[in-house]
């Protein structure tokens, strides 16, 4: 019978899939809490280490919670249980649940956040939008092509039906009747990549968290003839959730199959309604 792996072994496998040195310099990734000698029998995957997810992990009896977003992105000197983030740490530790974060290192992975979103969008022949110099297969975002050209309306409807439903839905900037075939994607906040997307020469850019001015300027450039694409704006949560399915499958491929896993289906997008 296959032995149950320790947290140390699981972390080593995760670090192999999502090397910490491929994370952005400002990021905080890796093991946040947990005893490396603890046996791991149940793993829960989620986008955010928030209260509802912690409650799910405790109720299910998870030994490890793997999230995309860090609990503490910036250094802190306090983790008291009377603060909302401190209470997360205390409840996880008191319940024997470790916490591991894969953030921008998961964004850059070959089967990471960007690739999972590209696959949900139906893209073929994908490549990183911004390749990493030391490993061109890794990098931020993805660029690819649709199997067949379609209207922007049809593509937006396809994307909306392929990612988790949120109160925001999918916002579209551009001519809905325009025919599109090449696409760039970036999970999470992507308005810092407009120059890279423009250089890629694609028809559509799919990302999340878009602000008014960068989006307005991107569309004005397009109208002026400078090649900026049409834009689809997803909820941040919806753009990153598909990666959890890949993370679960890829981790289980390198670990003993005595582990039970679950992908949380709790919507942790903060917006709850649209009037």
Backbone torsions as a table, in degrees:
resi	resn	phi	psi	omega
1	UNK	NA	137.3	-178.6
2	UNK	-68.0	133.3	179.8
3	UNK	-70.7	147.6	174.3
4	UNK	-72.1	128.3	-177.6
5	UNK	-72.9	153.9	173.3
6	UNK	-83.6	167.1	175.4
7	UNK	-59.3	-36.7	178.5
8	UNK	-57.0	-44.5	-178.9
9	UNK	-68.1	-38.5	179.4
10	UNK	-66.8	-43.1	178.4
11	UNK	-61.9	-40.8	178.0
12	UNK	-61.0	-40.2	178.1
13	UNK	-66.3	-42.2	178.7
14	UNK	-64.7	-40.4	178.4
15	UNK	-65.9	-27.2	175.2
16	UNK	-71.8	-38.4	178.8
17	UNK	-74.2	-38.6	-175.1
18	UNK	-130.5	74.8	-176.4
19	UNK	-53.4	134.2	-176.5
20	UNK	-65.3	-28.7	-178.5
21	UNK	-76.3	-1.0	174.1
22	UNK	-96.1	-1.1	175.6
23	UNK	-75.1	156.1	175.1
24	UNK	-64.5	153.0	-173.5
25	UNK	-61.9	-27.1	-177.4
26	UNK	-86.5	-5.3	-169.8
27	UNK	-82.9	165.0	176.9
28	UNK	-129.7	102.4	-175.0
29	UNK	-127.8	166.0	177.6
30	UNK	107.7	-162.1	-177.3
31	UNK	-76.1	122.2	-178.9
32	UNK	-93.8	-41.8	-178.2
33	UNK	-151.3	146.0	176.9
34	UNK	137.5	149.6	177.5
35	UNK	-90.5	117.5	-176.7
36	UNK	-57.0	-21.0	-178.9
37	UNK	-85.1	-5.5	-176.7
38	UNK	-68.9	132.6	173.1
39	UNK	-67.8	140.2	-179.4
40	UNK	-112.6	117.2	-179.0
41	UNK	-114.4	-27.2	-178.9
42	UNK	-135.7	130.3	-178.9
43	UNK	-125.0	129.5	175.6
44	UNK	-108.8	133.2	178.2
45	UNK	-108.1	135.6	179.7
46	UNK	-152.7	162.4	177.7
47	UNK	-77.1	-44.7	-171.5
48	UNK	-124.0	138.1	175.2
49	UNK	-85.9	66.9	-176.4
50	UNK	-107.2	173.2	-173.7
51	UNK	-52.7	-48.1	-176.5
52	UNK	-62.6	-37.4	179.8
53	UNK	-70.7	-40.4	177.4
54	UNK	-61.1	-42.9	177.8
55	UNK	-61.3	-40.4	177.7
56	UNK	-63.5	-43.4	-179.8
57	UNK	-61.8	-42.4	179.9
58	UNK	-67.6	-46.5	-178.4
59	UNK	-62.8	-35.2	-178.6
60	UNK	-81.7	-15.7	-178.4
61	UNK	80.5	34.8	179.8
62	UNK	-68.0	149.1	172.4
63	UNK	-99.4	-21.2	-177.1
64	UNK	-145.7	133.5	173.3
65	UNK	-111.7	122.1	177.2
66	UNK	-109.0	120.9	179.9
67	UNK	-122.6	159.0	175.6
68	UNK	-81.7	-45.0	-177.1
69	UNK	-87.5	138.3	176.9
70	UNK	-66.5	151.0	171.5
71	UNK	-76.9	-46.5	176.9
72	UNK	-119.1	103.3	178.7
73	UNK	-81.1	-28.3	177.7
74	UNK	-114.4	151.1	-179.9
75	UNK	-57.0	146.6	178.0
76	UNK	-137.8	152.0	176.8
77	UNK	-104.6	-2.2	-174.2
78	UNK	-134.0	133.8	173.7
79	UNK	-134.1	37.7	-178.5
80	UNK	-64.0	145.8	-176.9
81	UNK	-71.4	-8.4	177.1
82	UNK	-91.2	11.8	169.5
83	UNK	-112.7	154.8	-172.3
84	UNK	-67.9	-33.9	176.9
85	UNK	-78.9	-37.9	176.5
86	UNK	-61.4	-36.1	179.8
87	UNK	-65.3	-31.9	176.3
88	UNK	-63.1	-47.8	-179.8
89	UNK	-60.7	-46.8	-176.8
90	UNK	-64.9	-41.8	-179.3
91	UNK	-68.6	-37.6	177.5
92	UNK	-64.4	-47.7	-178.2
93	UNK	-64.7	-44.1	-178.7
94	UNK	-67.0	-21.1	178.1
95	UNK	-96.6	3.0	178.9
96	UNK	72.0	30.6	-177.2
97	UNK	-111.1	123.7	176.3
98	UNK	-83.6	158.2	178.0
99	UNK	-127.1	127.9	178.4
100	UNK	-128.1	139.4	-177.8
101	UNK	-120.0	130.6	169.6
102	UNK	-124.1	107.1	-172.5
103	UNK	-110.6	-102.4	-177.6
104	UNK	-69.3	-20.4	172.2
105	UNK	-69.3	-28.8	173.5
106	UNK	-80.0	-29.4	174.1
107	UNK	-59.7	-41.0	-171.8
108	UNK	-85.3	-12.8	-173.1
109	UNK	-66.1	152.6	179.2
110	UNK	-56.3	-36.2	174.2
111	UNK	-117.2	49.6	-177.6
112	UNK	-97.3	-157.2	-174.5
113	UNK	-60.3	-45.9	-177.3
114	UNK	-66.5	-42.0	-179.3
115	UNK	-67.4	-38.5	178.1
116	UNK	-61.8	-41.4	178.1
117	UNK	-68.3	-41.0	178.3
118	UNK	-59.9	-41.1	179.0
119	UNK	-66.7	-39.4	176.9
120	UNK	-63.5	-31.8	178.4
121	UNK	-78.4	-9.2	178.4
122	UNK	85.1	21.7	-175.0
123	UNK	-79.6	147.8	177.9
124	UNK	-119.1	161.2	176.5
125	UNK	51.2	51.4	-175.0
126	UNK	-81.9	156.4	175.6
127	UNK	-150.2	158.5	178.0
128	UNK	-61.2	140.7	173.5
129	UNK	-69.3	-42.2	178.4
130	UNK	-127.0	89.9	-177.1
131	UNK	-65.7	148.6	172.9
132	UNK	-81.6	137.4	-174.5
133	UNK	-59.7	-39.1	-176.1
134	UNK	-80.6	-12.9	-178.2
135	UNK	-157.6	91.3	-175.0
136	UNK	-60.5	-16.6	177.0
137	UNK	-76.0	-19.9	176.9
138	UNK	-101.8	153.4	178.0
139	UNK	159.3	169.9	-177.1
140	UNK	-82.7	140.8	177.7
141	UNK	69.4	171.8	175.3
142	UNK	-142.8	150.7	175.0
143	UNK	-125.1	137.1	178.6
144	UNK	-162.4	-172.2	-178.1
145	UNK	-126.6	150.8	173.7
146	UNK	-76.0	150.7	178.4
147	UNK	-58.1	-36.9	177.3
148	UNK	-141.4	146.0	175.3
149	UNK	-59.1	148.4	176.7
150	UNK	-149.6	167.4	178.2
151	UNK	-72.7	157.5	177.1
152	UNK	-60.1	-36.9	178.3
153	UNK	-61.0	-48.4	-178.5
154	UNK	-64.5	-38.7	179.1
155	UNK	-65.9	-44.5	179.2
156	UNK	-61.6	-40.1	178.0
157	UNK	-64.9	-38.9	177.5
158	UNK	-63.0	-46.3	-179.7
159	UNK	-63.2	-43.9	-179.6
160	UNK	-58.9	-34.1	-179.9
161	UNK	-84.9	-4.6	-175.4
162	UNK	-108.2	-7.8	178.4
163	UNK	-120.3	163.2	179.5
164	UNK	-56.8	143.7	179.1
165	UNK	-74.8	136.3	177.4
166	UNK	-135.0	167.2	178.7
167	UNK	-61.3	-34.0	-179.7
168	UNK	-68.9	-39.8	-172.0
169	UNK	73.1	-149.0	180.0
170	UNK	-118.4	118.1	177.1
171	UNK	-90.9	142.2	-175.8
172	UNK	-124.1	135.2	173.4
173	UNK	-120.8	112.9	-180.0
174	UNK	141.3	177.1	-178.7
175	UNK	-75.7	113.0	-176.1
176	UNK	-63.7	-21.7	-179.8
177	UNK	-92.4	-3.1	179.1
178	UNK	-66.3	145.1	178.5
179	UNK	-93.2	130.5	-176.1
180	UNK	-127.0	152.0	178.4
181	UNK	-143.6	-26.0	179.8
182	UNK	-111.4	140.3	-169.4
183	UNK	-139.9	141.5	167.6
184	UNK	-114.1	144.3	177.6
185	UNK	-132.3	152.2	171.3
186	UNK	-151.5	116.0	177.0
187	UNK	-68.5	149.5	-179.8
188	UNK	77.3	-160.3	-174.9
189	UNK	-72.0	112.5	-171.7
190	UNK	-118.9	14.2	-176.3
191	UNK	-78.8	-2.0	174.3
192	UNK	-85.0	-2.9	-175.3
193	UNK	-108.5	13.3	-176.4
194	UNK	-59.0	-37.7	179.2
195	UNK	-64.5	-40.0	179.1
196	UNK	-67.3	-38.7	179.3
197	UNK	-66.7	-41.4	178.7
198	UNK	-62.3	-41.7	179.8
199	UNK	-65.5	-28.5	179.5
200	UNK	-74.1	-18.1	175.1
201	UNK	69.5	30.3	-177.3
202	UNK	-85.8	167.2	-180.0
203	UNK	-85.4	-32.0	-173.9
204	UNK	-138.5	144.3	173.7
205	UNK	-120.6	124.5	179.8
206	UNK	-110.8	120.3	179.2
207	UNK	-155.3	-156.1	-176.9
208	UNK	-147.5	169.6	174.0
209	UNK	60.0	34.5	-175.9
210	UNK	-77.4	133.6	178.2
211	UNK	-90.6	163.8	-175.2
212	UNK	-61.0	-56.1	-170.8
213	UNK	-66.1	-46.9	177.6
214	UNK	-61.2	-37.0	180.0
215	UNK	-70.5	-43.0	178.3
216	UNK	-61.0	-44.2	-179.8
217	UNK	-66.6	-35.9	177.9
218	UNK	-63.1	-42.5	179.6
219	UNK	-72.2	-34.7	176.1
220	UNK	-63.6	-40.4	176.1
221	UNK	-60.0	-42.3	-179.8
222	UNK	-62.7	-44.1	179.5
223	UNK	-65.2	-28.7	179.5
224	UNK	-80.8	-7.2	176.3
225	UNK	93.6	20.9	-178.6
226	UNK	-98.9	14.8	165.9
227	UNK	79.8	9.5	177.1
228	UNK	-70.5	138.2	-170.9
229	UNK	-79.7	176.1	166.7
230	UNK	-68.5	164.1	-170.2
231	UNK	-135.2	135.8	170.0
232	UNK	-115.6	127.2	-179.1
233	UNK	-113.2	112.8	179.3
234	UNK	-96.9	167.0	167.3
235	UNK	-67.9	142.3	-178.3
236	UNK	-52.1	-49.7	-180.0
237	UNK	-57.4	-45.9	-176.8
238	UNK	-64.6	-32.4	-177.7
239	UNK	-74.4	-21.0	-175.5
240	UNK	-108.6	-20.2	-177.7
241	UNK	-57.6	-38.8	-178.3
242	UNK	-55.0	-27.8	179.3
243	UNK	-61.4	-30.7	-177.5
244	UNK	-57.2	-36.5	179.7
245	UNK	-65.2	-41.1	177.3
246	UNK	-67.4	-43.1	-179.2
247	UNK	-60.3	-43.0	178.4
248	UNK	-60.7	-49.8	-177.1
249	UNK	-65.6	-42.7	-176.0
250	UNK	-71.0	-36.3	177.5
251	UNK	-68.5	-41.6	-179.6
252	UNK	-67.2	-24.7	179.3
253	UNK	-69.4	-21.7	-178.5
254	UNK	-114.1	6.2	179.2
255	UNK	-124.4	159.6	176.4
256	UNK	-58.2	144.2	-175.3
257	UNK	-86.8	19.5	171.6
258	UNK	-81.0	-9.0	-179.5
259	UNK	-80.7	136.5	170.8
260	UNK	-92.6	140.4	179.5
261	UNK	-131.1	157.0	177.3
262	UNK	-150.3	137.1	171.1
263	UNK	-97.7	121.1	-179.2
264	UNK	-64.5	134.6	176.9
265	UNK	-105.6	10.8	175.2
266	UNK	-70.1	127.8	177.1
267	UNK	-79.2	112.6	-179.7
268	UNK	-100.6	13.6	171.6
269	UNK	-62.4	131.0	-174.5
270	UNK	-70.4	-20.7	-178.9
271	UNK	-82.5	130.4	-173.9
272	UNK	-111.9	-14.2	-178.4
273	UNK	-157.2	158.7	176.7
274	UNK	-135.8	121.4	-174.3
275	UNK	-101.6	NA	NA
